[in-house]
Amino acid sequence: MAEDHMRYDILAQEALRGVVRKVLAEVSRTGLPGDHHFFISFATRAPGVRLSEELLRQYDKEMTIVLQNQYWDLKVNETGFEVGLSFNGQAETLVIPFSAIKGFFDPSVQFGLQFDPATAARDDEAEEARADAETEAASGDAAPAEAAGEKVVSLDAFRKKP
């Protein structure tokens, strides 16, 4: 079989994480519609995850949260989300990058997605490598262009920053 230079596995995971991002962004604006609610599993030790030391001791590798009746301050951005939840009467704020999510399930409509956080890590590395390659290419092209009196604008000026 031919080698997959397109990395369809990574592209598909990224697209499906976009579904979670869009759903959570809509819920942060309008609230949960109807009977919808979510079970979200994530790797607690993944880069960018923030939770209290007490929760980290209880959930060393993985944790599942439920967004249904008692959550607050749901904030969604391009790379992840933040939400307030109560654990044993103690208010906690969790920060969860989309790359740390292992599962997303909405039991009201039997919709679920599973993710491989290792693929997300490879995706982040691949994105960094692409950005480095673009920067090198742009700087290589910039020297001859500047010598010819042309103004060169780096692609980095237009790239979304996480």
C-alpha positions in Angstrom: 0.0 0.0 0.0 1.2 3.5 -0.8 2.3 5.8 2.1 -0.2 8.4 3.2 1.6 11.6 2.7 -1.7 13.6 3.1 -2.1 12.2 6.7 -5.8 11.7 6.3 -5.9 10.3 9.9 -4.8 13.6 11.3 -7.0 15.6 9.0 -10.1 13.6 10.0 -9.3 13.9 13.7 -8.8 17.7 13.3 -12.1 18.0 11.4 -14.0 16.1 14.1 -12.4 18.1 16.9 -13.9 21.1 15.0 -17.3 19.6 15.4 -16.8 19.6 19.2 -15.4 23.1 19.1 -18.5 24.4 17.1 -21.0 22.6 19.4 -19.3 23.9 22.6 -19.1 27.4 21.1 -22.8 27.4 20.3 -23.6 26.1 23.8 -21.4 28.9 25.4 -23.5 31.5 23.5 -27.1 30.0 23.8 -27.0 27.3 26.4 -27.9 23.6 26.0 -30.9 23.2 23.8 -33.6 20.6 24.6 -32.3 17.5 26.2 -28.8 17.8 24.9 -25.9 17.2 27.3 -22.4 16.0 26.9 -19.9 13.5 28.4 -16.4 14.7 27.6 -13.4 12.4 28.3 -9.9 13.8 28.3 -6.3 13.0 29.1 -5.6 14.8 32.4 -1.8 14.9 31.8 -2.0 16.2 28.2 -0.2 19.4 27.4 -2.3 22.5 28.3 -4.8 20.7 30.6 -5.3 22.7 33.8 -7.1 21.3 36.8 -6.5 21.3 40.6 -3.9 19.1 42.1 -6.6 17.3 44.0 -8.4 16.4 40.8 -5.2 15.4 39.2 -4.5 13.0 42.1 -8.0 11.5 41.7 -7.8 11.3 37.9 -4.2 10.6 37.1 -4.6 9.7 33.4 -8.2 10.3 32.3 -11.3 12.1 33.4 -14.9 12.4 32.1 -16.9 15.5 32.8 -20.6 16.0 32.2 -22.0 19.3 30.9 -25.7 19.2 31.7 -27.3 21.2 34.5 -24.5 22.5 36.8 -21.7 24.1 34.9 -20.8 27.8 34.4 -18.5 30.1 32.6 -18.1 27.9 29.5 -15.5 29.7 27.3 -14.4 28.3 24.0 -11.5 29.4 21.8 -9.7 28.0 18.8 -7.5 25.6 20.9 -9.7 24.5 23.7 -12.3 25.4 26.3 -12.7 26.4 30.0 -15.6 25.5 32.2 -16.6 25.7 35.8 -17.8 22.6 37.5 -18.5 21.4 41.1 -16.7 18.4 42.6 -17.9 17.3 46.0 -19.2 20.8 46.7 -15.9 22.4 45.6 -16.0 24.8 42.6 -13.3 24.1 40.1 -12.3 25.7 36.8 -11.0 23.2 34.2 -9.0 24.2 31.1 -9.1 21.5 28.4 -7.4 21.8 25.0 -9.3 20.1 22.2 -6.1 18.0 21.5 -6.6 16.4 25.0 -10.1 15.1 24.3 -10.5 11.4 24.0 -14.2 11.2 23.7 -17.3 13.3 23.2 -20.8 11.8 23.6 -24.3 13.4 23.6 -26.6 10.6 24.9 -29.8 12.6 24.1 -29.2 11.8 20.4 -26.8 8.9 20.7 -24.0 10.9 19.0 -20.4 10.1 19.9 -16.8 10.7 18.8 -13.6 9.1 19.9 -10.2 10.7 19.5 -6.6 9.6 19.8 -4.7 12.2 21.8 -1.5 10.8 20.5 -2.6 11.7 17.0 -3.3 15.2 18.2 0.2 15.5 19.6 1.6 14.3 16.2 -0.8 16.9 14.6 0.7 19.7 16.7 4.2 18.6 15.8 3.3 18.4 12.1 1.8 21.9 12.3 5.0 23.2 13.9 7.1 21.5 11.2 4.9 23.0 8.5 5.2 26.5 10.0 9.0 26.1 10.3 9.2 25.0 6.7 7.0 28.0 5.6 9.2 30.4 7.6 12.4 28.9 6.1 11.0 29.1 2.6 9.7 32.7 3.1 13.1 33.8 4.5 14.9 32.1 1.6 12.7 33.9 -0.9 12.9 37.2 1.0 16.6 37.8 0.6 16.5 37.9 -3.3 13.2 39.8 -3.3 14.6 42.4 -0.9 17.7 42.7 -2.9 15.6 43.5 -6.0 13.8 46.3 -4.0 10.6 44.4 -3.4 8.8 44.5 0.0 8.4 41.1 1.6 5.6 40.3 4.1 5.9 37.2 6.2 3.0 34.7 6.2 3.4 34.7 10.0 1.8 38.2 10.1 -1.5 36.6 8.9 -1.3 33.3 10.8 -3.7 32.8 13.7 -1.9 32.6 17.0 -3.2 30.0 19.5 
